[in-house]
């Protein structure tokens, strides 16, 4: 009866459960899926009702066990035959979007591994892309202050140079 229950899960419920299996909270899951944390909780509650469990981690373990059993076993390949620079493509077990990952991985990692989010060297100090307004470190805040001071000084210099050019043009015409 368990496969019947798992088959009734929606794709968003499956995504939420996979991220719960990766030990993420609702607040961490929400920006990845482009929804609010309350919406994630609703997906998880519906999935828990469908699977007949009272714990979100238990529901995630059930889905992971089902998807591990449904996945094909890996075939051993001698390291002498594998090219280290070769890129392997792994897809989600439900046929979703595929991700390219280099290097060797175990089957359960390929199914549930989260790709790291790229880090900006100097991210914008704005609450965009699921970020909080005050999540910059002290060093990055200081770097932004210096950048803004330099931009203001440069803009002011250009403005003064423009006024100077206009005053010279006015004197030559007048």
C-alpha positions in Angstrom: 0.0 0.0 0.0 3.0 2.3 0.5 3.8 2.7 -3.2 0.1 3.7 -3.8 0.4 6.4 -1.1 3.7 7.7 -2.5 2.3 7.8 -6.0 -0.4 10.2 -4.8 2.2 12.8 -3.7 2.5 15.9 -5.9 5.8 16.9 -7.4 6.0 19.9 -5.0 5.4 17.6 -2.0 8.2 15.3 -3.3 10.6 18.3 -3.7 9.8 19.5 -0.2 10.4 16.0 1.2 13.7 15.6 -0.6 14.9 18.9 0.9 13.7 17.8 4.4 15.7 14.6 3.8 18.7 16.8 3.2 18.1 18.3 6.7 16.7 21.7 5.5 14.1 23.7 7.4 11.0 25.2 5.9 12.7 28.6 5.9 15.6 27.2 3.9 13.4 25.2 1.5 11.1 28.2 0.7 13.6 30.3 -1.4 14.8 27.3 -3.3 11.3 26.5 -4.4 10.2 30.1 -4.8 7.4 29.9 -2.2 6.8 31.1 1.3 7.8 29.0 4.4 4.1 28.6 5.3 3.4 27.1 1.9 6.3 24.6 2.4 4.7 23.6 5.7 1.3 23.1 4.0 3.0 20.9 1.3 4.7 18.8 4.1 1.5 18.5 6.1 -0.4 17.3 3.1 2.4 14.8 2.3 2.4 13.5 5.9 -1.4 13.0 5.7 -1.1 11.2 2.4 1.7 8.9 3.7 0.0 8.4 7.1 2.9 9.5 9.2 3.1 12.2 12.0 6.6 13.4 11.4 8.1 15.3 8.4 11.4 13.4 8.7 9.6 10.1 8.7 7.7 11.1 5.5 11.0 12.1 3.9 12.6 8.8 4.9 9.7 6.9 3.3 10.1 8.8 0.0 13.8 8.3 0.1 13.5 4.6 0.7 10.9 4.3 -2.1 13.1 6.3 -4.6 16.2 4.3 -3.6 14.4 1.0 -4.2 13.0 2.3 -7.6 16.5 3.5 -8.8 18.6 1.2 -10.9 21.6 -0.3 -9.2 25.0 1.2 -10.1 27.3 -0.9 -12.2 30.9 -1.1 -11.0 33.4 0.4 -13.4 37.2 0.1 -13.0 38.9 3.4 -12.1 41.3 2.7 -15.0 38.4 3.0 -17.5 36.8 6.2 -16.0 38.0 9.6 -17.1 38.4 11.8 -14.0 37.5 15.0 -16.0 34.4 13.4 -17.4 31.1 15.0 -16.4 28.3 12.7 -15.4 24.6 13.7 -15.6 22.3 12.6 -12.9 18.5 13.2 -13.0 16.0 13.1 -10.2 14.3 9.8 -9.9 10.9 11.3 -10.9 12.2 12.4 -14.3 12.7 16.1 -13.4 15.4 18.6 -14.5 18.8 17.1 -14.8 21.9 18.5 -13.2 25.5 18.0 -14.4 27.9 17.0 -11.6 31.5 16.2 -12.1 33.2 13.3 -10.3 32.0 10.1 -8.9 28.9 9.9 -6.7 26.9 7.2 -4.9 23.4 6.6 -6.1 21.7 8.1 -3.0 23.9 11.2 -3.3 22.8 11.6 -6.9 19.2 11.5 -6.0 19.2 13.8 -3.0 22.4 16.0 -3.2 21.8 19.7 -3.3 24.0 21.7 -5.6 25.8 24.5 -3.7 24.6 28.0 -4.4 27.2 30.2 -6.0 28.7 32.8 -3.6 29.0 36.4 -4.8 32.3 38.0 -3.8 30.3 41.2 -2.9 26.6 40.4 -2.9 24.1 43.3 -3.1 23.0 44.6 0.3 19.4 44.3 -0.7 16.8 41.6 0.3 16.5 40.0 -3.1 16.7 36.4 -4.2 15.3 35.1 -0.9 18.0 36.8 1.2 17.4 38.8 4.4 18.1 42.5 4.6 20.8 42.1 7.3 22.6 38.9 6.2 25.9 40.6 5.2 29.0 40.1 7.4 30.7 43.1 8.9 33.5 43.0 6.3 31.1 43.0 3.4 29.1 45.8 4.9 32.3 47.8 5.3 33.3 47.0 1.7 29.9 48.3 0.5 30.3 51.5 2.4 33.7 52.1 0.8 32.3 51.3 -2.7 29.4 53.7 -2.2 31.7 56.5 -0.9 33.9 56.1 -4.0 30.8 56.1 -6.3 29.5 59.2 -4.7 32.9 61.0 -5.0 33.2 60.0 -8.6 29.6 61.1 -9.4 30.2 64.4 -7.6 33.5 64.9 -9.6 31.7 64.3 -12.9 28.9 66.7 -11.9 31.4 69.5 -11.0 33.4 68.9 -14.2 30.1 69.2 -16.2 29.2 72.5 -14.5 32.7 73.8 -15.1 32.4 72.9 -18.8 29.0 74.6 -19.0 30.4 77.8 -17.3 33.3 77.9 -19.8 31.0 77.4 -22.7 28.8 80.2 -21.4 31.8 82.6 -21.1 33.0 81.9 -24.6 29.5 82.4 -26.1 28.8 85.5 -24.0 
